[in-house]
Structure formats: structure tokens, C-alpha cells
């Protein structure tokens, strides 16, 4: 009996140690992710700069920029639901800068009950952040161009549709009113950070593992008593 108890005990301790180490690793990942999120938030809130000549999708992601120019065409409508507001659309408009560039501007949210909204007229200064949203997967429907119904902010497809650079600015504010459109600026809220939950799961499994080990040891002693 003693040998079996020792084997079960070792098995339980080793298994629990592995599970605890995975929990500790997730806590380390949590600290790393919180540092990354703090850096992203600081970058988002930094002082806006001029639009880079050739923005890089990784190096310039979340970069605050300011551009001046004119909105050129009616926007693409990207289906979205906003908590507290319900379903509606993000309005993505082509924008011509003073320097002759054509880029994309995400103007914000328009509730589905509003049929049309005029383009801001004249010279407009837009302050926002560069972004290349990753919203397309194998289940995303193709846009219904005839109905102007889009299902994701697919920068490359939108740029091809409007003949712009694949440069995407999510507006934070404008020099003119764009009501009833509500800006939906870039934040770090949508970036997943589930490491604490994973750590709790691993630690919980370690406790269950030890409990099962203790129960098995108890059963062995009962059978041999």
C-alpha cells in the first residue's frame, strides 16, 4: 500500500506543479499585456502629427494624425452594433488631403433609423488615429455594393472600391459638425486581455487535481484497510 500511496502522491504533486506553473506563466503574460496596453493607450493619446508619406501597418498602427482637406463621396456603410445605441453603421468616406492624397476616414456611428446624412462641406480638418482593423475572417460575407452594405472594415477592399490609398484614419474629432454621426475613436478596449482568467483556471485545476489525488489516496487506504 505504501508504494501505491507514494506513487499517487508524486503523480498529484507533479501534476499540480505543472498546472501552477502554467498559472504563473499566465500571470507573467498578464503583466506583459498590461504594459503593452499602457503603451498603446499612450500612443493613441499622443499629440497628432502629419500623415506619414508611406504609413506602415505595424509601426504606425494607432498613430495620431491630423489631415486637412475635403470629403469626396458618399460613404460606405459598415454594419455594426454599438452598446447602448443599438444597430447602425460606421460611415467610411474617401477624403482628399491638401497635398492631393486620397485616404479613408472612419467618421463614426450612424443609427440605422437615419436614412441619409450630408457630407461635411468645405475644408475639414480631421484628427484621428491610423488603424488597420482586423475584422475579416472566413465567415465574413462579401460586401453588397448594390445596397451599400459592408460587413467589416476591410481597408484594402474599401481602398480599391474608392480608389484611395490603403490608409485608414479613425476620426476622433473634426473642425466642423458631422452630426448626427457619432465618432467612435480608437481605444484599447477591444484588445483582448484574458490572461487573468486563464491564470485563475490553471490555479483552479491545480486545486481540483490535488483534491482528486487526495481522494484517490483515501480510496486506496480504504480498500487496504
N, C-alpha and C positions, 0 to 999 in steps of 0.2 A: 504493500500500500504506500509506503513512504516514497518509493521511486516514482510511482504514478503521481503522487501529490507534488513532488518536486518538478516533474515534467510539466504538469498543468500550470504550476506557479511560474515556471520560466516562460512558458508559452504566453501566459497572461501578461507578464511584465514586459516581455519583448514587444508584444502586440501593442500594449498601451503606450510604450515608449515611442513606437513608430507613429502612433496617432497623435500623441502630444507634440512630437517634433513637427508634424505637419501643421498642427495648430500654431506653433511658434513661428513657423515659416510664413503662415498667412498673416500673423501679426507684423512680421517684418515687411511683408508686401503691403500691408495697410499703411505703415509709416512711409514707405516709398511712395505709394499712390497719393497720400495726403500732401507730400512735398511736391509731387508733380501737379496736383490740382492747385496748390497755392501759387506755383509758378505760372500756370495757365491763367488764373484769375488776375495776377499782377500784370500779365501781358495784355489781357483783354482790356484792363482799365488804364493802360499806359496812355501817354499823350499821342494823339493821332499824328501820323506823318503822311507825306505824299505817297501816291500809289507807286510802288516799285515798277521799274521798266519791265521786268520779267519775274513776276512773283513765283516763288517756289511753294509747291503744295504742302511740303512738310515744314521747311524753315520759316515760311511766312504765314502759316496757319494761325488764326486769331489776331494777326497784326492789326492794330487800329490805324485806319487810314481816313483821309479826307479827300473828297473829289468834288469838283465843281463842273457843271455842265447842264445838260438837258435830258429829260426822259424822252425817248424816241417813239415808242409804240405801245399799244395796249399790252397789258401784262399777261404772262402765263399764270394760270390759276392752279396751284398745287393743293390738293385736298388735304386737310389737316383738322384735327380736333384740339381745342385749347381748353384746359381745365378751367371751369368757371364761366366759360363763354360758349362752349358747345362747338358744333362743326362749322367749318368755313374754309377759307382758302388763304394760303400765302400768295401774295402777288409778287411775281418776279418780272421785272421790267428791264429792257435794254436801256443803257444810259450812255450818252455821248459826252465825253470829257472835253474840257477846253483844249486839250492837246490833240484831239482828233481820235481818241481811242474809243472803242465800243466795249463796254463791260456789262455785267449783270448786277442788278441791285435787288435784293430781297427787301421789299418795302414794309412787309409785316402782314398782319392778320386782318381779313375782311370777313365779317359774319355772312353765313350763307343766305340770310334773309335780304341782303343788299345786292341788287342785281348789277348795278354799274357804279363806277366811281371815276371821276375825271382824273387824268394825269396832272400832276403838279406842273404848272405852266412857267415858262421863262427859265431864267438861270436859277439853278438849285445847287446848294452845297449839301452834300451827304457826308455824314460822319458815321462810320461803322467799322466792322471788322471783316477781314478777309477770312473766308471759310470755304471748305470743300466738303459738304456733308456726305456722309457715307450712309445713304438711305436706300440703296438699290440692292436687292437680292434676287434669288431665283423665283420668288413668289410675287415680285412687283409687276403689276400689269404695265403694258406699254401705254404711253400717253394717248389719249383720244384727242387728236389735234382738231378734228371737226367740232367737237364740243368744248374745246379748250379746257380739257380736264387732264391734269397731270397727277401722278400718284407718288412722286418723290422729287426731291430737288437734285436731279441728275445734271450736274453742271455741264458736262461735255455735250449731252443731248440738247440741253437748253441753249448752249452757246452755238451749236450747229443750227438750231431752229431760228435763232435771232441773228445769226451771222455776227457774233461777238467773240472776243477773246474768252477763253475758259477761266475768267476771273470773276469771282463771286463775292460781292460785298453785302453783308447783312447789316441793314441800316439800324443805327442807334438813335439818330436824330437828323432832322433836316432843317434847312433855313426857311422853309415855307411849310404851311399846314398841309398835311396829307390825310386829314380826317375824311371819312370815318375809318381809315386804315390805322391799326394799332401796331407800332413797332414791336417786333419780337427779337430783341438783340441777343447776340451770342452770350451764353453763360456757361459755367462749368457744370450746371445741374444735370445735364443729360449724359455726362461721362460716368459710366458705371464704376462703383467702388464698393464691391461686395465682400471684401476680404475679411471684415469683422464677422460677418455672418458665417463665412466658411470656417473661420477660426473657432467660433462657438460650436459649429457642427463637429469639427475634429475633436475638440475637447469633450464634447458630449459623448461621442463614440468611444473615446478612451474610458470614460466613466462606465458606460454600458459594458465595454469589453472586460473591465476589471470586475464588474458585478457578475457577468456571466462566468468569469473564471472562478470567482468565489463560490458561485452556485454549483459549478461542476465539481470543485474540490469538496464541497459539502456533500454532494451526491455520492462521491467516491467513498468518503468516510462512512456514510450511512450504509452503503452496500457491504462494506467490510466490517461493520461493527458487529 
